[in-house]
Amino acid sequence: MPDDCIFCKIIAGQADADIVFRDDQITAFWDHRPAAPVHILVVPNKHIDSVNEADLQDAELLGKLILKARDLAKEQGVDERGYRLVLNVGPDGGQTVFHIHLHLIAGRRLPVFRE
């Protein structure tokens, strides 16, 4: 665990978060600066900086992140109306915490991405 990784600290129980799911591979918790009424971060317990550092051995774990986000959307009651899954990569892609994580964002009509 990198000393400065807040997500690793949350996973290890060394930092506070409102955790909604935890198992031996994945931890999910409410974003502390939500972009919508539902904004949950789905994080692998294994530290991977970003998609750029993931390898084929991580493929199953990354697939589980997507399926867990789907399950959480259903639990939150937003699966029917729709939700957004976002995976930011690198500084220019909007990544601010360098521990790969999936944003589940929902609960209101979300804007279309436009340049």
N, C-alpha and C positions, 0 to 999 in steps of 0.2 A: 504494500500500500504506500503510494507516495505520501510524504508527510503533509503536503499542502492540498490534498484532494478532499474537498468537503464531502463529496459523495461517498468516498471510501470511509470517511469518519461517520457519516450517517449509517452506512451499512454495518459498521463495526459497533454502533451504539455509542459512539464518542461525540456525536453532535445531534442536536434535536431536529426532528422533522415529524410531520403528521403522516405517519406511514399507513397506507391503505392495504398493502400486500407485501408479504415477505415469504420467500422459501429459500432453498439452498442455492438457487441460481439467480434469482431476480428480487429486487426490492422496488416498490413503487410508493411514491409519496406526493403530497400536494406541493405544487410550486409555490415558493414564498412570495413571488411577484406574478400572480396569475394574469394571463392575457385574456381570459374568458372565465365565466362562472365555473366551468370544469377545466382545470389545468393540472394534470397529473404527470409526473416524470416517472418513466419506467426505465430502470437502470439495471444492467447486469452487475452481479456481485463481484465478478472478475473485473479488475481494472483494465480497460482498453482505452487509450487516449481518444481515438476517433475511428471512424470507418477506415481512414487511411492506414491505420495500424492493425486492423482486423485481418485475420487470415482464414483459410478454409476451415480450420479447426473451430472457428468461432461461428460458422454459418448456422448451426443448429440453435445455438444460444441466441443469435440475433433474430432468427425466426420465432423463437419463443417470446421475445420482447414484443413482436407485432401481435402475436396471438393473445398475450396477456393484456396488451392495450385494448384489443377488441373485447375481451372479457370485462375489463374495467369499464369500457364505454357502455356495455350492456348493464352492468351493475349500477351505473350512474343514471341510467335511463335515457341516454343520448344516442343509442345505436340506431334507432328508427329515423330520427331527424337528421342525423349525420354528425360527423366529427372529423377532425384533422389530426393526422399523425405527422410530426415534423422531426427530422433528424438533421441538426445543424452540424456542419463539418468545417473546422478551421475558423480563424478570426473573421475573414471576409464572408463566411457563410453564417455568421452569427453565433458560433460556439463560444461560450464564455467559461464553461466548466469543462476541462479536458479529461472527461470520463464519459465515454459514449452514453447517450441517453436519448430516449424517445419521448417527445412531448405529445400527450393526448390533450387536445384542446377542443372544447365544445361548450354547448349551453346557450349559444346565440348564433345568429347567422354570421358566418365569417366572411370577410372580404375575399374577393378573387385576387390571386397574386397578379400584379401588373408591374411593369417597368415604369 
